[in-house]
Amino acid sequence: MKILVADDDAVYCSLLERMLTQWDYQVVTVHDGQEAMDVLRGNDPPRLVILDWLMPGMDGFEVCRTVRQMSPEGDFYIILLTGSRQKEEIIKVLVAGADDYLLKPFDPMDLKIRLRAARRILDLQSALAARR
């Protein structure tokens, strides 16, 4: 399964790419929100998305909102990464359309579990769409 990682921090991008590749994901990496939108609007975009909240230009919050407007059917599963531990900020992320979030720094096993749940949901959505 393809996964999009959008984070302006080169260290996090490298870390995520390494982990995800080891877990058999095909990784597409970008470094800002506009690049993420370009990938998501392209042909055969990844349906699983990991976004950093704070990025130059278009931040993860705005990418979430734009993706949900572009695809209200929920074709994408979005996990937002944030360093904020303020409950109001996390609620804002979920209201914007993120399906889940992870606090930085995160435990790799937390990410792996969330990705497993995301894959299951996306697979169920695909199966439902095929039956229709």
C-alpha positions in Angstrom: 0.0 0.0 0.0 1.2 3.5 -0.9 1.5 6.1 1.9 2.1 9.8 1.6 4.4 11.4 4.2 4.4 15.2 4.4 6.8 16.8 6.9 9.2 19.7 6.6 11.6 18.1 9.1 14.1 16.1 7.2 14.9 13.9 10.2 11.3 12.9 10.7 10.9 12.3 7.0 13.9 10.0 6.9 12.8 8.2 10.0 9.3 7.7 8.8 10.4 6.6 5.3 12.8 4.0 6.8 10.2 2.6 9.2 7.4 2.5 6.6 9.6 0.8 4.0 10.5 -1.9 6.5 6.8 -2.4 7.1 6.3 -2.9 3.4 4.7 0.4 2.5 5.6 2.3 -0.7 6.4 5.8 0.5 5.9 9.1 -1.2 7.7 11.9 0.7 7.0 15.6 0.4 8.1 18.6 2.5 5.2 21.0 2.5 1.4 21.1 2.3 1.3 22.3 -1.3 3.4 19.4 -2.5 1.1 17.0 -0.5 -2.0 18.5 -2.3 -0.3 18.1 -5.6 0.3 14.4 -4.9 -3.2 13.9 -3.6 -4.8 15.5 -6.6 -2.6 13.5 -9.0 -3.2 10.1 -10.7 -3.5 7.2 -8.3 -2.7 9.1 -5.1 -1.9 7.3 -1.9 -5.0 6.8 0.2 -3.1 6.7 3.5 -1.6 10.0 4.5 0.7 11.1 7.4 0.8 14.9 7.7 2.9 17.1 10.0 0.7 19.9 11.5 3.3 22.6 11.1 4.7 23.0 7.6 5.6 26.0 5.5 3.0 27.4 3.2 -0.1 25.2 3.6 0.0 23.5 7.0 -1.4 20.0 7.8 -4.6 21.5 9.2 -5.3 23.3 5.9 -4.4 20.2 3.9 -6.9 18.2 6.0 -9.6 20.6 5.4 -8.9 20.8 1.6 -8.8 17.0 1.2 -12.1 16.6 3.0 -13.7 19.3 0.8 -12.2 17.6 -2.3 -13.2 14.1 -1.3 -16.1 14.1 1.2 -16.6 10.4 0.7 -13.5 9.7 2.9 -11.3 8.3 0.2 -8.2 9.2 2.3 -7.2 8.2 5.8 -5.2 11.0 7.4 -3.0 10.8 10.5 -1.7 14.2 11.7 1.5 14.5 13.6 1.7 17.2 16.2 3.9 18.3 19.0 1.0 20.1 20.7 -0.4 18.5 23.7 -3.2 21.0 24.2 -6.5 19.3 24.0 -8.1 22.3 22.1 -5.4 21.9 19.3 -6.0 18.2 19.0 -9.7 18.7 18.8 -9.1 21.3 16.1 -7.1 18.7 14.1 -9.9 16.1 14.3 -12.6 18.6 13.4 -10.5 19.6 10.4 -10.9 16.1 9.1 -8.0 14.1 10.4 -8.9 10.5 11.2 -6.2 10.1 13.9 -3.2 11.9 15.3 0.1 11.1 16.9 2.1 13.2 19.3 5.7 13.9 18.4 7.9 12.3 19.4 6.0 9.1 18.8 6.6 5.4 19.6 7.0 3.4 16.4 4.6 0.7 17.7 1.9 3.4 18.2 2.3 4.3 14.5 2.3 0.7 13.4 -1.0 0.0 15.3 -2.6 3.1 13.9 -1.5 2.2 10.3 -3.0 -1.3 10.8 -6.3 0.2 11.7 -6.1 2.6 8.8 -5.5 -0.2 6.3 -8.4 -2.2 7.7 -10.7 0.8 7.3 -9.5 1.6 3.8 -9.9 -2.1 2.8 -13.4 -2.2 4.2 -14.3 1.0 2.3 -12.9 -0.5 -0.9 -14.9 -3.7 -0.4 -18.1 -1.7 0.2 -17.5 0.4 -2.9 -16.9 -2.8 -5.0 -20.2 -4.3 -3.8 -22.1 -1.2 -4.8 
